[in-house]
Amino acid sequence: MCPPVDGTPANGSNGHANANGENGAPGNHPGYSAIQSSHNPHPHHKSPYQPVGDFLSNVSRFKIIESTLREGEQFANAYFDLDAKIKIAKALDEFGVDYIELTSPAASEQSRRDCEAICKLGLKAKILTHVRCHLEDAKIAVETGVDGLDVVIGTSSYLREHSHGKDMTYIKNTALEVIEFVKSKGKEIRFSSEDSFRSDLVDLLSIYSAVDKIGVNRVGIADTVGCASPRQVYDLVRTLRGVVSCDIETHFHNDTGCAIANAYCALEAGATHIDTSVLGIGERNGITPLGGLMARMLVADRDYVLSKYNLKKLKEVEELVADYVEVNVPFNNYITGFCAFTHKAGIHAKAILNNPSTYEIINPADFGLTRYVHFASRLTGWNAIKSRADQLGLNMTDAQYKDCTAKVKALADVRKITLDDTDAIIRAYHHNLHNEKEVPLLEGLTAEEKKKYIAAEQELSSEKEKRQLEETADVQAEVPANKKTKTVTVS
Ligand SMILES: [Zn+2]
């Protein structure tokens, strides 16, 4: 079993094989610099074939609008009282998000009071609130002390017919009225359509162009139903980039699993702001998760992400929110899932122990986490067992590590073994090397398991003998090592 990745430095007791020296923090391996791309052409290594930077892309200068306290409030399990909202807002601020978006103060009296209280915290992040494109809602919002308003209205034919029932002329006129009002109060204003990918392109571009002309700060594209693919996102954002001069905010739901990829493509196409929530919580199965976006962006531009965001806070922020909404962090979560930095296959373990960037594109130390080399399985290799024995303070020769590993693998073939079992085997093996009286490698095997193990061991020793014979024969025949053909052992 893999223990959780818990941010504590590797040591002999928690099963974390420390693959890299000092507390899981290796130096800068080439594998941990951002991948080279047209967005990040690595200008330090100039060559005549250097790609030209992509000037449309904002992959290296994006901003985060963190919407756990707005979109996240729409998550099925979410109920945030003021105390919870303040704790989450402070944690997000320490993480370094650019904006924190709050539920509309027009939603309820308590929502309005919460909004005012969070504005008074004096956070570094700008505070936004998300309101319908109604003058009345905007009037309530500007009085709460927020830095800006995110206004939204449905523009797709589905929403125009079945939700608010307004036509495009009405939508445009209301938008212009609300934007002029919010600007007159000295607040930032974003205008967004809802369900943008099922809206008519001509309608969208014409309304965005109109609001851009009167000085809106951002326009927003929202994949409200999670239907868009990365390529559709790229096309729409790129087209919009050619029409408006203001910033472009994007909001992606994850119904079809594209929320992170869509956010990334939006930035490539010239979007400037990405909406996220912690663990992706939101309406239905949510939106682009903050942690997943960080993983993606760290690989795209490590320097930018590290200079701006306090990644070591990620696990804490996620656990805080997970507690409030009573969910577990998924096992396969980006960065913080319990096996996100677990290496199991023997060949992976060996390479990881030599140089972690062989099988890791993200350095767990960037997030204050440690990797874990899984050694309690039949897939283990002797490098992993050696590393574990080192942690347990048991020294052996390489031949002994290999022999011990063969026994671990043989036992793992007989039954599923745990970390503790593996430690016990290593200890017993080491004990038997130095003591007259042998102890069993693993206590508590059933009669059936013992029988299977004895058979497995016999198989092992006959293989070993065969190998030794071969080696002796090689030496005697003086066959160059690279020319000899090994006997294939039938097991
Ligand atoms: Zn949403």
Residues whose N, C-alpha, C, O or C-beta is under 5 A from the ligand:
A	BS01	ZN	E71
